């Protein structure tokens, strides 16, 4: 029995996501999707107006997958959860990490959207914490920037194989340790500013 000629939008998107996840965004073409499904490219273009539309849907799916990792409570503060989640994402979802964070074809607006979502999560975490809600806006931004440099760099090293077979507990401890350094410095900066008043 041959393959059925019609596939749903979600099935086509899932096939494209498998290609993205195992190869790269540049391999997500109508021809490659059609080949994998055993249909002609007409089936793809009759479901999606263009490859840009399909890739926009893929970007949303990739972002959802990323945020599944970063919203888990690994530690007691959202900035730590994001850092640990990004590192775990880099370890388990290498192709997606490269596509999202190493700029393999995703538009700048997509990255800006992710960063804004992370920023909102972090602000919410600080504002809902009795100790850290005192941080001024510019100090929160300083923590976010420094935390991003560390987390992104560390996750990139994990993704690219610099750390072979690194254990979850190892990078969790590193992220928490660096987070504690940043939080301690932010507390000192806030205290110094209050003493100047």
Rosetta blueprint (number, residue, H / E / L):
1 X L
2 X L
3 X L
4 X L
5 X L
6 X L
7 X L
8 X L
9 X H
10 X H
11 X H
12 X H
13 X H
14 X H
15 X H
16 X H
17 X H
18 X H
19 X H
20 X H
21 X H
22 X H
23 X L
24 X L
25 X H
26 X H
27 X H
28 X L
29 X L
30 X H
31 X H
32 X H
33 X H
34 X H
35 X H
36 X H
37 X H
38 X L
39 X L
40 X L
41 X H
42 X H
43 X H
44 X H
45 X H
46 X L
47 X L
48 X L
49 X L
50 X L
51 X H
52 X H
53 X H
54 X H
55 X H
56 X H
57 X H
58 X H
59 X H
60 X H
61 X H
62 X H
63 X H
64 X H
65 X H
66 X H
67 X H
68 X H
69 X H
70 X H
71 X L
72 X L
73 X L
74 X L
75 X L
76 X L
77 X L
78 X H
79 X H
80 X H
81 X H
82 X H
83 X H
84 X H
85 X H
86 X H
87 X H
88 X H
89 X H
90 X H
91 X H
92 X H
93 X L
94 X H
95 X H
96 X H
97 X H
98 X H
99 X H
100 X H
101 X H
102 X L
103 X L
104 X L
105 X L
106 X L
107 X L
108 X H
109 X H
110 X H
111 X H
112 X H
113 X H
114 X H
115 X H
116 X H
117 X H
118 X H
119 X H
120 X H
121 X H
122 X H
123 X H
124 X H
125 X H
126 X H
127 X H
128 X L
129 X L
130 X L
131 X L
132 X H
133 X H
134 X H
135 X L
136 X L
137 X H
138 X H
139 X H
140 X H
141 X H
142 X H
143 X H
144 X H
145 X H
146 X H
147 X H
148 X H
149 X H
150 X H
151 X H
152 X H
153 X H
154 X H
155 X H
156 X H
157 X H
158 X H
159 X H
160 X L
161 X L
162 X L
163 X L
164 X L
165 X L
166 X L
167 X L
168 X H
169 X H
170 X H
171 X H
172 X H
173 X H
174 X H
175 X H
176 X H
177 X H
178 X H
179 X H
180 X H
181 X H
182 X H
183 X H
184 X H
185 X H
186 X H
187 X H
188 X H
189 X H
190 X H
191 X H
192 X H
193 X H
194 X H
195 X H
196 X H
197 X L
